[in-house]
Amino acid sequence: MNGKPSLFSELRRRNVFRVALTYAVVAWLLLEIASVLLPMVDAPESIITAFVVLLALGFAVALFISWAFEMTPEGLKRTQDLSPDEVIPYWSRRKFARFIIGVAVIAFGLSAYQLLQPKRTVRVSQSEPGSSPAQSTAGSPSENASNTQPTERVLRDLDGQWSKAAAAKDLEQTVAYYSDDAVVLPPNTASAMTKEAIRNTWKDLLASPGLVITRKPTRVELAKSGDMAWLSGTYELTMNDAAGSPINDHGKYLEVWEKQPDGNWKCRADMWNSDLPAITTAEKK
């Protein structure tokens, strides 16, 4: 008979199976812990994905080390450097079983906790059932956003979509981002307190000849309640005056966003003003 041990017996002798099982159970526990803690700090979903990839790579490394190296009383040695009759420390079956069962129970408990707890969702859809086609267009880009997206990123994305709608001079899509009780405070004119007044404010602005408007959000702060936030940023605007000459303006804006009962985010208050010095009556003359 051939005295050379089989691959299965060699894997067992080198504790490769136990290393694989231990790594799998510990990785399961680490993933469950990450799934609980990371959403609490609004961490990007990509972090969890990267963590899974690292654990997968680590599994291959652990198996390679368990095959190529052995832990001896003198320390870690390469397997090929050991004599065939050298004694390799063997794990206690009872201690090993207790460890595996303990870690698995904790991981299972965390998994059950996540299943029983209501998940936090951040919906970024702008359209509502029965809305007009233009309003549906405003909401469609947000359908690609993940429910686990951090609120700050959601609001920045919404503000970017809103800026594109205004730049495209799409009146219906632009006003669709306001809530029903929104207030708009434009510069040098009366406040717009109703939907119709807000529509007229934007209608007049978008009808300006040669209008080019861009906005860039710079800061987002979320209320502790989680259902309200404010966003500030800067804008640049160009339009033609009555003589056809271009007028360049730049300034800042502030928006207050509120989460609606259906989970959508809408702008509750909006204001902007120029950084340029005001022109007095004497200067105009």
C-alpha positions, 0 to 999 in steps of 0.5 A, a space after each residue: 500500500 502507498 504510505 503517502 497520506 490522502 489529500 483529505 487526511 492531510 487537510 485534516 491534519 493541517 487543520 485547514 477545515 477548522 480554519 475555514 469553519 472558524 473564519 466563516 463563522 467569525 466573518 459572519 459575526 463581523 458582517 452582522 456587526 457591521 450591518 448594525 453599526 454602519 447604518 447608524 452613522 450613515 456610512 456609505 453602502 460601498 463600505 459594507 461592499 468593500 468589507 465583504 471583499 476584504 473578508 473574502 480575500 482574507 478567507 483565501 489567505 487564511 486557507 493558504 497560511 493554514 496549509 503552508 504553515 504550521 504552528 509548533 511549540 517553537 512558533 510558526 514554521 513552513 510545513 515543508 520544513 517539518 519532519 514527517 514525525 513532528 507533532 503538530 498541536 491539535 485543537 481541543 474538540 470541546 473548546 473548538 465546538 464551544 467557540 464555534 457555537 458561541 460565535 454562531 449564536 451571537 451572529 444569529 442573534 444580530 441577524 434576528 435583531 435586524 430582521 425584527 427591527 424596522 429598517 430605516 429608509 430614505 426615499 428620494 422619489 419626487 413624484 406622487 401617485 397620480 402626478 403629472 408626467 413632468 412631476 414623474 420626470 422629476 422623480 424618476 432619477 431618484 428611483 435609482 438611489 438606494 434606500 440606505 443612502 445617507 440623507 446628506 447625499 440624498 439631499 445633495 442629489 435632489 438639489 443637483 436634479 433641481 438645478 438641472 431642471 431650472 437650467 433646462 427651464 422646465 417650469 413644472 419639474 422645477 416647482 415639483 420639488 416644493 412641498 404644498 406649504 412651501 415658502 419662497 423668499 426671492 430677492 428684491 420682491 415679495 415672498 411667494 406663500 402659495 403654489 401659484 405664487 411660487 410658480 409665477 416667481 419661477 415662471 418670470 425668472 425662467 422667462 428671462 432672456 439669455 438666462 443661464 443658472 447653475 447652483 452648487 450645494 456646499 453644506 447640509 445639516 440634518 435635524 436630530 429628528 431626522 425628518 428635516 434638514 437645511 442645505 446651503 450653497 452658491 449660485 451663478 446666474 447670467 441674463 440679458 437686460 432690456 438692452 440685450 447686454 448680459 448681466 452676471 450675478 453670483 450669490 448664495 441660497 438656503 433651502 429647508 427640506 422636510 420629509 413628507 408622510 409618504 417618505 419623500 423629501 420636499 423643499 419647505 422653504 427657499 431663499 437666495 440673494 446676491 453677493 454683489 452690492 446693491 445698486 442705489 437709485 443714484 447709481 442707476 441714474 
